Amino acid sequence: MEERLIESSEPVGLEIRLARTAAEITAAQRLRYEVFAEEMGARLASAALGLDRDDFDRHCDHLIVRAGTHVVGTYRMLAPEGRRRAGGWYCASEFDVGGLERFAERTVEVGRACVDPAYRRGHAITLLWAGLLRYVREHGARYVIGCVSIGTSDGGHIAASVCRRLLQDHPAPPAWHVMPRRAFVLEGWQEIADAPMPPLLKGYLRLGAQVCGEPAWDPNFNTADLLMMLSLDTINPRYVERLLRN
């Protein structure tokens, strides 16, 4: 773990850095449980512990935003060396990613991003993006991949509308295409013209990320998941410059 990474704070007292101890990782997992299970209704194998924990966590670095001693935001990153230890990417459980293997040694996989509800209108999300970009740069990666989840609590109409729009407006090149193992079918849903996009998804799009193919259905999280990929060669430089001021 590279301790020179990301020592940034803001006037309201938020600090961002990599988790340094097992206790800090546990705090991030507890926040993930509160957001994904208690707020969003996800069914987690580790629910009895009051944590969102899986086998990938020990191979990842965990970015945390702290307000005092409390972890109020988190993101986990699987660098190429972590991927080798884990035996693959997390997203491979949802998508056939064989076509992306050629990029593996230059790619950081990201996921499990969440922010405490009390901090979602503030600076925490911006700090997470800035921290992620610094991490990717320090690892010499050229690509970032990750699943973006869209909730289906309305029955699926919003998720289908957002996915159709993104597949039309932000398609990845053919070399990045993947296939969902359990597809979220896009036909048969009501079209919602102003369907809201999750903040994380908006951030990906501002940076220049593209959609690698049709969405997968995640029954445990009750979401439609899109695999997004971002090339640092084509990243939006003005947005990056603004983020890295944080």
C-alpha positions as CSV (number, residue, x, y, z in Angstrom):
1,M,0.0,0.0,0.0
2,E,1.5,3.3,-1.0
3,E,1.2,5.7,1.9
4,R,2.2,8.8,-0.2
5,L,-1.1,8.6,-1.8
6,I,-4.0,11.0,-1.3
7,E,-3.6,13.1,1.8
8,S,-6.2,15.7,1.1
9,S,-8.7,17.5,3.3
10,E,-11.4,20.2,2.9
11,P,-12.8,23.0,5.1
12,V,-15.6,20.9,6.6
13,G,-13.1,18.4,7.9
14,L,-13.2,15.6,5.3
15,E,-10.0,13.6,4.8
16,I,-9.4,11.1,2.0
17,R,-6.7,8.4,2.0
18,L,-6.2,4.6,1.7
19,A,-7.3,2.5,4.6
20,R,-4.3,1.7,6.7
21,T,-5.6,-0.8,9.3
22,A,-8.0,-3.7,9.5
23,A,-10.3,-1.6,11.6
24,E,-10.6,1.1,8.9
25,I,-11.4,-1.6,6.3
26,T,-14.0,-3.0,8.6
27,A,-15.5,0.5,9.0
28,A,-15.7,0.8,5.2
29,Q,-17.4,-2.6,5.0
30,R,-19.9,-1.5,7.7
31,L,-20.7,1.6,5.7
32,R,-21.2,-0.5,2.6
33,Y,-23.6,-2.8,4.6
34,E,-25.6,0.2,5.8
35,V,-26.0,1.6,2.2
36,F,-26.4,-1.6,0.2
37,A,-28.3,-3.8,2.6
38,E,-30.2,-1.5,5.0
39,E,-30.9,1.3,2.5
40,M,-31.1,-0.5,-0.8
41,G,-32.2,-4.0,0.3
42,A,-29.3,-6.0,-1.0
43,R,-29.0,-9.6,0.1
44,L,-25.5,-10.1,1.3
45,A,-23.7,-13.3,2.4
46,S,-22.0,-11.5,5.2
47,A,-25.2,-9.9,6.5
48,A,-25.0,-11.6,9.9
49,L,-21.8,-9.7,10.6
50,G,-23.4,-6.3,9.8
51,L,-20.8,-5.9,7.1
52,D,-20.5,-6.1,3.3
53,R,-17.5,-8.3,2.9
54,D,-16.4,-10.7,0.2
55,D,-13.3,-12.6,-0.9
56,F,-12.1,-9.8,-3.1
57,D,-11.7,-7.3,-0.2
58,R,-8.4,-8.8,0.9
59,H,-6.9,-8.3,-2.6
60,C,-8.1,-4.7,-2.9
61,D,-7.0,-1.3,-1.7
62,H,-9.8,0.6,0.1
63,L,-10.2,4.3,-0.4
64,I,-11.9,6.0,2.5
65,V,-13.3,9.4,3.2
66,R,-13.3,10.3,6.9
67,A,-15.2,12.9,8.9
68,G,-13.2,12.9,12.1
69,T,-13.0,9.2,13.1
70,H,-16.0,8.2,11.0
71,V,-15.8,6.6,7.5
72,V,-18.4,8.4,5.4
73,G,-17.4,7.3,1.9
74,T,-15.5,4.4,0.4
75,Y,-14.3,3.0,-2.9
76,R,-12.4,-0.2,-3.5
77,M,-9.7,-0.7,-6.2
78,L,-8.3,-3.9,-7.6
79,A,-4.9,-3.2,-9.1
80,P,-3.3,-5.7,-11.6
81,E,-1.3,-7.4,-8.9
82,G,-4.5,-7.8,-6.8
83,R,-6.3,-9.3,-9.8
84,R,-3.6,-11.9,-10.2
85,R,-3.9,-12.9,-6.5
86,A,-7.7,-13.0,-6.7
87,G,-7.7,-15.0,-9.9
88,G,-9.6,-12.4,-12.0
89,W,-11.9,-9.4,-11.8
90,Y,-15.0,-9.1,-9.7
91,C,-17.0,-8.1,-12.7
92,A,-16.3,-11.5,-14.3
93,S,-19.0,-13.0,-12.1
94,E,-21.5,-10.9,-14.0
95,F,-20.0,-10.6,-17.5
96,D,-18.0,-12.7,-19.9
97,V,-14.9,-10.4,-19.9
98,G,-12.6,-12.7,-22.0
99,G,-12.2,-10.0,-24.6
100,L,-10.8,-7.6,-22.1
101,E,-8.0,-9.9,-20.9
102,R,-5.5,-8.2,-23.2
103,F,-5.9,-5.0,-21.1
104,A,-5.6,-6.7,-17.7
105,E,-2.1,-5.7,-16.8
106,R,-2.9,-2.0,-17.5
107,T,-6.3,-1.9,-15.8
108,V,-7.6,-1.0,-12.3
109,E,-11.1,-2.4,-11.4
110,V,-13.2,-0.3,-9.1
111,G,-16.3,-0.9,-7.2
112,R,-18.4,-0.9,-4.0
113,A,-18.5,2.9,-4.1
114,C,-20.8,4.4,-1.5
115,V,-21.3,7.5,0.6
116,D,-23.2,8.1,3.9
117,P,-26.5,9.8,3.1
118,A,-25.6,12.8,5.2
119,Y,-22.6,13.5,2.9
120,R,-24.0,12.9,-0.5
121,R,-24.7,16.6,-1.3
122,G,-21.2,17.6,-0.2
123,H,-17.6,17.1,-1.1
124,A,-17.3,13.4,-0.3
125,I,-18.1,12.2,-3.8
126,T,-15.7,14.7,-5.4
127,L,-12.9,13.5,-3.0
128,L,-13.6,9.9,-4.0
129,W,-13.2,10.6,-7.7
130,A,-10.0,12.6,-7.0
131,G,-8.6,9.9,-4.9
132,L,-9.4,7.2,-7.5
133,L,-7.7,9.2,-10.3
134,R,-4.5,9.6,-8.2
135,Y,-4.5,5.9,-7.3
136,V,-4.8,4.9,-11.0
137,R,-2.0,7.3,-12.0
138,E,0.3,6.0,-9.3
139,H,-0.2,2.5,-10.5
140,G,0.6,3.4,-14.0
141,A,-2.7,2.0,-15.3
142,R,-4.2,3.1,-18.6
143,Y,-7.8,1.8,-18.1
144,V,-10.4,1.7,-15.3
145,I,-13.3,-0.7,-15.4
146,G,-16.2,-1.1,-13.0
147,C,-19.9,-2.0,-12.7
148,V,-22.4,0.8,-12.3
149,S,-25.6,-0.3,-10.7
150,I,-29.0,1.1,-11.4
151,G,-31.8,0.3,-8.9
152,T,-35.0,-1.4,-10.0
153,S,-37.2,-0.6,-7.0
154,D,-39.7,1.0,-9.5
155,G,-40.0,-2.3,-11.2
156,G,-37.2,-1.7,-13.8
157,H,-38.6,1.1,-16.0
158,I,-35.9,3.7,-14.9
159,A,-33.1,1.2,-15.2
160,A,-34.2,0.1,-18.7
161,S,-34.6,3.7,-19.9
162,V,-31.1,4.7,-18.6
163,C,-29.4,1.6,-20.1
164,R,-31.0,2.1,-23.5
165,R,-30.0,5.8,-23.5
166,L,-26.4,5.0,-22.5
167,L,-26.0,2.2,-25.0
168,Q,-27.1,4.6,-27.7
169,D,-25.1,7.7,-26.6
170,H,-22.0,6.2,-25.0
171,P,-21.1,2.9,-26.6
172,A,-17.6,1.4,-26.2
173,P,-15.6,0.3,-29.2
174,P,-16.1,-3.3,-30.3
175,A,-12.8,-4.4,-28.6
176,W,-14.3,-3.5,-25.2
177,H,-17.6,-5.4,-25.7
178,V,-18.7,-7.9,-23.0
179,M,-21.7,-10.1,-22.6
180,P,-23.8,-10.4,-19.5
181,R,-24.0,-13.8,-17.9
182,R,-27.6,-13.0,-16.6
183,A,-29.0,-10.4,-18.9
184,F,-31.3,-7.6,-17.7
185,V,-33.7,-7.6,-20.6
186,L,-34.3,-4.1,-22.0
187,E,-37.5,-4.8,-24.0
188,G,-41.0,-4.5,-22.6
189,W,-40.4,-1.6,-20.2
190,Q,-42.0,1.8,-20.1
191,E,-39.8,4.5,-21.6
192,I,-39.0,7.3,-19.1
193,A,-37.5,10.3,-20.9
194,D,-36.1,12.0,-17.8
195,A,-35.1,8.9,-16.0
196,P,-32.5,10.0,-13.3
197,M,-28.9,8.6,-13.4
198,P,-27.0,7.7,-10.3
199,P,-24.3,10.3,-9.3
200,L,-21.6,7.6,-9.8
201,L,-22.7,7.0,-13.4
202,K,-22.8,10.8,-14.1
203,G,-19.2,11.0,-12.8
204,Y,-18.1,8.1,-15.1
205,L,-19.6,9.8,-18.1
206,R,-18.1,13.2,-17.3
207,L,-14.7,11.5,-17.3
208,G,-15.4,9.9,-20.7
209,A,-16.2,6.3,-19.7
210,Q,-18.1,4.2,-22.2
211,V,-20.6,1.3,-21.9
212,C,-19.1,-2.1,-22.7
213,G,-22.4,-3.8,-23.6
214,E,-25.9,-4.6,-22.4
215,P,-26.6,-4.8,-18.6
216,A,-26.5,-7.7,-16.3
217,W,-29.2,-8.5,-13.7
218,D,-27.9,-8.7,-10.1
219,P,-30.6,-10.4,-8.1
220,N,-28.8,-10.0,-4.8
221,F,-28.6,-6.2,-5.1
222,N,-31.8,-5.9,-7.2
223,T,-30.0,-3.8,-9.8
224,A,-29.2,-3.6,-13.5
225,D,-25.5,-3.4,-13.8
226,L,-23.5,-1.8,-16.7
227,L,-19.9,-2.5,-17.1
228,M,-18.1,0.8,-17.9
229,M,-14.6,1.3,-19.1
230,L,-12.5,4.4,-19.1
231,S,-9.3,5.0,-21.0
232,L,-6.9,7.5,-19.5
233,D,-5.8,8.3,-23.0
234,T,-9.1,9.9,-23.8
235,I,-10.1,11.2,-20.4
236,N,-11.7,14.6,-20.1
237,P,-8.7,16.8,-19.1
238,R,-10.7,19.8,-17.8
239,Y,-12.7,17.6,-15.5
240,V,-9.6,15.8,-14.3
241,E,-7.8,19.1,-13.6
242,R,-10.8,20.3,-11.5
243,L,-11.0,17.0,-9.6
244,L,-7.3,16.9,-8.7
245,R,-7.5,20.4,-7.1
246,N,-9.3,18.6,-4.2
